[in-house]
């Protein structure tokens, strides 16, 4: 991977890390906002449930106390019982009691605060049967029933009566309509879908904001807060048993009676502030993402521009260094050789000068093609071998003795660009040998190995280390650069006094 590729990868990786950090932070803030909203709602629900439970416990205790006082008066002096009920009127009205009645052991009415058309029997009522079957002095609170005297739905709160032998002798009962309890519960505003429920220990609903009509056949059995084994208070999330609306519930049991207050807050209502905060955070995240992507796109564009500049500069350096400069250097060698031959062999010197002139014309053509952007067409076998001949200098010019081995079938399969790169690499490697290797013999080999071509240029000179990196760095860099353009690789081997081998392998057509 080139420098530009690494730079683009670093930009993308940096952008990805920043985006990951941004969205991780947003996810953390969103989760924190959700937790805070839910925790706040649950805490408020628990506090309200505790307050309502204490209020209801006090109210039921007051009704129970009145029941016990009235029962004591009844058992002591039934004849003045009505006056005793009258004296309790203010207290009973405060607790919204609408009826006080007494029955005998058979369920027949012995006293009714409200007028009745005639003798009525309540032996079939569930609350009567519960008190009769218990034969213990316990308070019982019934589910709402339609009163035969009041003609209203009411909760019946009862205590048993006993005769001198401690046998069941009837019940004393007060009736409290559910709307009276609901009126108290509705004073608390819980928002849309909020609900407060008063339930008995067996799950029967006694009162519910919004009415108990739909709740008459519903039980809360199985919920936390119902049953003796349940903790005295807590919270949970569940759909309502009456309407199926998803709610956060908090509950609290009454201290003195088997009743539980359930306070439910609609999930959508509770989470409304969270949804607003979440949308703001997500919007900020989207905006931040767009800005980061825009910055990344700008950096990538600049990186691509920089890569194009570097690539173009490298192309210019390769073209000038590997073609024109090397050719001019070779011409210089020819001219120097001609100068030495002028006195000894004028004819040979003249021929060398003619060759130098011809090669100089080729350099001029190369420079013209470079300036105009023209590309060389496909090399024929003869053209390719002629270029190899110009690359390898004659031994009589002070150069090492070169042997050349070229697979001509491979030459025919090279594309024009491949042929150009191979020739440029060969020219650079040969030039390095001529200038720095101090070799006597050298070899240039171009052969096929399966589906790959291999160019190898070697010598028996001083080796890479002896030549010095400052001399070879640019040349080896050019060879590696052209090897990459061939989609291949370059390798360099050389030890002091053991020569050097430059090898380039690249894929080619078969």
C-alpha positions in Angstrom: 0.0 0.0 0.0 1.4 3.4 -1.0 1.7 6.5 1.2 -1.4 8.0 -0.3 -3.4 4.8 0.4 -2.1 4.7 4.0 -3.1 8.4 4.4 -6.6 7.7 3.1 -6.9 4.7 5.4 -5.7 6.8 8.3 -8.3 9.5 7.5 -11.1 6.9 7.3 -10.0 5.2 10.5 -9.8 8.5 12.3 -13.3 9.4 11.1 -14.6 6.0 12.1 -13.1 6.3 15.6 -14.6 9.8 16.0 -18.0 8.6 14.8 -17.8 5.6 17.1 -16.9 7.9 20.0 -19.7 10.3 19.1 -22.4 7.7 18.8 -21.1 5.8 21.9 -21.4 9.1 23.8 -24.9 9.7 22.5 -25.9 6.2 23.3 -24.6 6.7 26.8 -26.5 10.0 27.2 -29.7 8.4 25.8 -29.5 5.5 28.2 -28.8 7.9 31.1 -31.8 10.1 30.1 -34.0 7.0 30.0 -32.8 5.7 33.3 -33.2 9.1 35.0 -36.8 9.5 33.7 -37.8 6.0 34.7 -36.0 6.2 38.1 -37.7 9.6 38.8 -41.2 8.2 37.9 -40.7 5.1 39.9 -39.5 7.1 43.0 -42.5 9.4 42.7 -44.8 6.5 42.3 -43.5 4.8 45.4 -43.8 8.0 47.4 -47.3 8.6 46.3 -48.3 4.9 46.8 -46.9 5.1 50.4 -48.9 8.3 51.1 -52.1 6.9 49.7 -51.6 3.7 51.6 -51.2 5.6 54.8 -54.3 7.6 54.0 -56.4 4.6 53.2 -55.1 2.8 56.2 -56.2 5.7 58.4 -59.6 5.8 56.6 -60.3 2.1 57.0 -59.1 2.2 60.6 -61.6 5.0 61.3 -64.5 3.0 59.7 -63.5 -0.1 61.6 -63.4 1.9 64.9 -66.8 3.2 64.2 -68.0 -0.3 63.4 -66.7 -1.7 66.7 -68.2 1.2 68.7 -71.6 0.8 67.1 -71.4 -3.0 67.5 -70.7 -2.5 71.2 -73.7 -0.1 71.5 -75.9 -2.5 69.6 -75.0 -5.4 71.9 -75.5 -3.2 75.0 -78.7 -1.3 74.0 -80.3 -2.0 70.6 -83.2 0.3 71.3 -81.0 3.4 71.2 -78.8 2.2 68.4 -80.3 4.8 65.9 -79.4 7.6 68.2 -75.8 6.2 68.4 -75.6 6.1 64.6 -76.8 9.7 64.6 -74.1 10.7 66.9 -71.6 9.2 64.5 -73.1 11.0 61.5 -70.3 13.6 61.1 -67.6 11.0 61.2 -69.5 8.6 58.9 -70.1 11.4 56.4 -66.4 12.3 56.4 -65.7 8.7 55.4 -68.5 8.9 52.9 -70.5 6.0 54.5 -74.0 5.8 53.0 -75.5 3.0 55.0 -75.3 1.3 58.3 -77.2 -2.0 58.9 -77.4 -4.9 61.3 -78.6 -8.4 60.5 -79.3 -11.5 62.6 -77.6 -14.9 62.3 -80.1 -15.8 59.5 -79.3 -12.7 57.5 -82.5 -10.8 58.2 -82.3 -7.0 58.6 -82.6 -5.9 62.2 -81.6 -2.3 61.6 -81.1 0.0 58.5 -80.0 3.6 58.6 -81.9 4.0 55.3 -85.6 3.3 54.9 -86.4 -0.2 53.6 -89.7 -1.5 52.1 -89.9 -4.5 54.4 -87.8 -7.2 55.9 -84.8 -8.1 53.7 -82.5 -11.1 53.9 -78.8 -10.9 53.1 -77.8 -14.5 53.9 -76.9 -15.0 50.2 -74.3 -12.2 50.2 -70.7 -13.2 50.0 -69.6 -10.9 52.8 -72.3 -12.5 55.1 -71.2 -16.0 54.3 -67.5 -15.1 54.9 -68.3 -13.7 58.4 -70.6 -16.6 59.2 -68.0 -19.2 58.2 -65.1 -17.6 59.9 -66.6 -17.5 63.4 -63.7 -15.0 64.3 -63.8 -11.3 65.0 -62.2 -10.0 61.9 -62.9 -7.0 59.6 -64.0 -8.0 56.1 -64.1 -5.7 53.1 -66.1 -7.0 50.1 -65.8 -6.2 46.5 -68.4 -3.7 45.2 -72.0 -5.1 45.2 -75.3 -3.6 44.2 -77.1 -2.7 47.5 -80.6 -4.0 48.0 -81.5 -0.9 50.1 -79.2 1.7 48.7 -79.6 0.6 45.0 -76.0 1.7 44.6 -72.8 -0.2 44.0 -70.9 -0.1 47.3 -68.1 -1.8 49.2 -69.5 -3.6 52.3 -67.3 -3.3 55.4 -68.4 -5.8 58.1 -67.8 -7.0 61.6 -69.5 -10.1 63.1 -71.9 -10.2 66.0 -71.6 -12.8 68.7 -74.1 -13.9 71.4 -73.2 -14.7 75.0 -72.0 -18.1 74.1 -69.5 -16.6 71.5 -71.6 -18.0 68.7 -72.2 -16.1 65.4 -75.3 -13.9 65.9 -75.2 -11.7 62.7 -73.2 -8.8 61.2 -72.9 -5.1 61.4 -72.2 -3.5 58.1 -71.4 -0.1 56.6 -71.5 0.6 52.9 -69.0 2.9 51.1 -69.6 3.5 47.3 -66.5 3.0 45.1 -66.9 6.5 43.6 -66.3 7.9 47.0 -62.9 6.2 47.1 -62.2 7.2 43.5 -62.9 10.8 44.3 -60.1 10.7 46.8 -57.8 8.9 44.4 -58.5 11.3 41.5 -57.1 14.2 43.5 -53.6 13.0 42.3 -52.7 13.9 38.8 -50.7 11.2 37.0 -51.1 12.4 33.5 -52.6 10.5 30.6 -53.2 6.8 31.3 -52.4 7.2 35.0 -54.5 5.0 37.3 -54.8 4.3 41.0 -56.3 1.0 42.2 -57.3 -0.2 45.7 -57.2 -4.0 45.7 -57.9 -6.6 48.3 -55.3 -9.2 49.4 -56.9 -11.8 47.0 -56.6 -9.5 44.0 -60.2 -8.3 43.9 -60.4 -4.6 42.8 -62.3 -2.4 45.3 -61.8 1.0 43.7 -60.2 2.3 40.6 -59.9 5.8 39.1 -62.0 5.9 36.0 -64.6 3.5 37.5 -64.8 -0.1 38.5 -67.4 -1.2 36.0 -64.9 -2.9 33.7 -62.9 -4.1 36.7 -65.7 -6.2 38.4 -64.6 -9.4 36.6 -60.9 -8.7 36.7 -58.5 -9.9 39.4 -54.9 -8.8 40.1 -53.9 -12.2 41.5 -50.3 -12.9 40.5 -49.2 -9.3 40.6 -46.5 -8.2 43.1 -48.3 -6.7 46.1 -51.0 -9.3 46.1 -50.9 -12.1 48.6 -49.3 -12.5 52.0 -45.9 -13.5 50.6 -45.4 -10.3 48.6 -43.1 -7.6 50.0 -44.9 -4.6 51.5 -43.9 -2.3 48.7 -42.2 -2.2 45.3 -42.6 -1.4 41.7 -42.9 -3.2 38.3 -43.9 -2.7 34.7 -46.9 -4.4 33.2 -49.9 -3.9 31.0 -53.0 -3.0 33.0 -55.3 -6.0 33.7 -58.4 -3.9 32.9 -57.4 -1.9 29.8 -54.1 -3.5 28.7 -52.2 -0.1 28.7 -48.5 -0.5 29.5 -47.6 1.2 32.8 -45.0 1.6 35.4 -46.7 0.5 38.7 -45.7 1.2 42.3 -47.6 -0.5 45.1 -47.8 -0.3 48.9 -49.7 -2.5 51.2 -51.8 -1.1 54.1 -50.1 -1.7 57.4 -53.2 -2.9 59.3 -55.5 -4.4 56.7 -55.1 -6.8 53.7 -55.4 -4.1 51.1 -52.9 -2.7 48.6 -52.7 0.6 46.7 -51.4 0.3 43.1 -50.3 3.5 41.4 -49.8 3.2 37.6 -48.2 5.8 35.3 -48.5 5.3 31.5 -45.2 4.4 30.0 -45.7 6.7 27.1 -46.5 9.6 29.5 -43.5 8.9 31.7 -41.1 8.6 28.7 -42.4 11.7 26.8 -39.5 13.9 28.2 -37.1 11.1 27.4 -38.3 11.0 23.8 -37.8 14.7 23.4 -34.3 14.5 24.8 -33.5 11.5 22.7 -34.6 13.2 19.5 -32.5 16.2 20.4 -29.4 14.0 21.0 -30.0 11.9 17.9 -30.4 15.1 15.8 -27.1 16.4 17.3 -25.6 13.0 16.4 -26.8 13.2 12.8 -25.5 16.8 12.5 -22.2 15.8 14.0 -22.0 12.8 11.7 -22.7 14.9 8.6 -20.0 17.4 9.7 -17.5 14.7 10.3 -18.2 13.0 7.0 -17.9 16.4 5.3 -14.5 17.0 6.9 -13.5 13.4 6.0 -14.6 14.0 2.4 -12.6 17.2 2.3 -9.5 15.5 3.7 -9.9 12.6 1.3 -10.2 15.0 -1.6 -7.0 16.8 -0.5 -5.3 13.4 0.0 -6.3 12.3 -3.5 -5.1 15.6 -4.9 -1.8 15.2 -3.0 -1.6 11.6 -4.3 -2.1 12.7 -7.9 0.6 15.4 -7.4 3.0 12.8 -5.9 2.2 10.3 -8.6 2.7 12.8 -11.4 6.0 14.0 -9.9 7.1 10.4 -9.6 6.1 9.8 -13.2 8.1 12.8 -14.4 11.1 11.7 -12.4 10.9 8.1 -13.7 10.5 9.2 -17.3 13.3 11.7 -17.2 15.7 9.6 -15.0 15.1 6.2 -16.6 15.0 7.3 -20.2 16.5 10.6 -21.2 19.1 11.0 -18.4 20.3 7.4 -18.7 20.5 7.8 -22.5 22.4 11.0 -22.2 24.8 9.3 -19.8 25.3 6.5 -22.3 25.9 9.1 -25.0 28.5 10.7 -22.8 30.3 7.4 -22.4 30.3 7.0 -26.2 31.7 10.5 -26.7 34.4 9.9 -24.1 35.3 6.6 -25.9 35.4 8.4 -29.2 37.7 11.1 -27.9 40.2 8.3 -26.8 39.9 6.6 -30.2 40.5 9.7 -32.4 44.2 9.2 -32.7 44.3 5.5 -32.7 41.3 4.7 -35.0 39.7 7.7 -36.6 37.3 5.5 -38.6 36.1 3.8 -35.4 35.8 7.1 -33.6 33.8 8.5 -36.5 31.4 5.5 -36.3 31.1 6.0 -32.5 30.3 9.7 -33.0 27.7 8.8 -35.6 26.1 6.3 -33.1 26.2 9.0 -30.4 24.4 11.5 -32.8 21.8 8.9 -33.6 21.2 8.1 -29.9 21.0 11.8 -29.2 18.2 12.1 -31.8 16.4 9.3 -30.0 16.7 11.2 -26.8 15.2 14.3 -28.4 12.3 12.2 -29.7 11.8 10.8 -26.2 11.7 14.3 -24.7 9.3 15.5 -27.4 7.0 12.6 -26.8 7.2 13.2 -23.0 6.3 16.9 -23.4 3.4 16.2 -25.8 2.1 13.2 -23.7 2.4 10.8 -26.5 2.8 7.1 -25.6 4.8 4.5 -27.5 2.7 2.0 -29.3 3.2 -1.8 -29.0 6.8 -2.9 -29.2 7.6 -5.4 -31.9 10.2 -8.1 -31.1 12.7 -6.3 -33.2 12.0 -2.9 -31.5 12.2 -4.4 -28.1 15.5 -6.1 -28.8 16.9 -2.9 -30.4 16.1 -1.0 -27.2 17.8 -3.7 -25.2 20.8 -3.3 -27.5 20.9 0.5 -26.8 20.6 -0.2 -23.0 23.6 -2.6 -22.9 26.8 -0.7 -23.6 29.6 -2.3 -25.6 32.5 -3.7 -23.6 35.0 -1.6 -25.5 33.6 1.6 -23.9 34.8 0.6 -20.4 31.6 -1.2 -19.5 31.4 -4.8 -18.1 30.9 -7.6 -20.6 27.1 -8.2 -20.7 25.4 -11.4 -21.7 21.7 -11.1 -22.6 19.0 -13.8 -22.5 15.5 -12.6 -23.5 12.5 -14.9 -24.0 11.1 -13.5 -27.2 7.8 -15.3 -26.8 7.3 -13.3 -23.5 8.2 -10.1 -25.3 5.3 -10.7 -27.7 2.9 -11.0 -24.8 3.9 -7.8 -23.1 1.5 -4.9 -23.3 3.0 -1.5 -24.4 3.0 -0.2 -20.8 4.6 -3.5 -19.5 7.3 -3.3 -22.2 8.0 0.3 -21.4 8.4 -0.4 -17.7 10.6 -3.4 -18.3 12.9 -1.5 -20.5 13.1 1.4 -18.0 13.9 -1.0 -15.2 16.5 -2.7 -17.3 18.1 0.7 -18.3 18.3 1.8 -14.6 19.8 -1.5 -13.4 22.4 -1.6 -16.2 23.2 2.1 -15.6 23.8 1.4 -11.9 26.2 -1.5 -12.9 28.1 0.6 -15.4 28.5 3.6 -13.0 29.0 1.9 -9.6 29.6 -1.9 -9.7 33.2 -2.0 -11.0 32.2 -5.3 -12.5 33.9 -7.3 -15.2 30.9 -9.4 -16.2 27.1 -8.7 -16.0 24.0 -10.5 -17.1 20.5 -9.4 -18.2 17.8 -12.1 -18.3 14.1 -11.8 -19.1 12.2 -15.1 -18.8 8.7 -16.4 -18.1 8.0 -18.4 -14.9 4.5 -19.8 -15.1 2.1 -16.9 -15.3 4.7 -14.4 -14.3 7.6 -12.7 -16.0 11.0 -12.2 -14.3 13.6 -9.6 -15.2 17.0 -10.2 -13.5 20.1 -8.0 -13.9 23.2 -9.2 -12.0 27.0 -8.5 -11.9 30.2 -9.7 -10.2 31.1 -6.3 -8.9 31.6 -4.7 -5.4 28.1 -5.4 -4.2 25.3 -3.1 -2.8 26.9 -2.1 0.5 30.2 -1.1 -1.0 28.4 1.2 -3.5 26.8 3.3 -0.8 23.1 4.0 -0.2 23.4 7.7 -1.2 24.4 6.5 -4.7 21.8 3.8 -5.2 18.8 5.1 -3.2 17.1 7.0 -6.0 17.8 4.3 -8.6 16.4 1.5 -6.4 13.4 3.6 -5.6 12.7 4.0 -9.3 13.0 0.3 -9.8 10.6 -0.4 -7.0 8.1 2.3 -8.2 8.0 0.7 -11.7 7.7 -2.8 -10.2 4.5 -1.5 -8.4 3.2 -0.1 -11.7 3.7 -3.6 -13.2 1.6 -4.9 -10.2 4.8 -6.9 -9.2 7.6 -6.7 -6.8 11.3 -6.0 -6.8 14.1 -7.6 -4.8 17.8 -6.6 -4.3 20.6 -8.9 -3.2 24.2 -8.0 -2.9 27.2 -8.5 -0.5 30.6 -6.8 -0.6 32.8 -8.3 -3.3 30.1 -10.8 -4.3 28.2 -8.7 -6.8 24.6 -7.6 -7.0 21.4 -9.0 -8.3 18.3 -7.0 -9.1 15.1 -9.0 -9.8 11.6 -7.9 -10.7 8.6 -10.3 -11.0 5.3 -9.3 -12.5 2.1 -10.9 -13.8 1.9 -11.4 -17.5 -0.4 -12.9 -20.1 0.1 -16.5 -20.9 
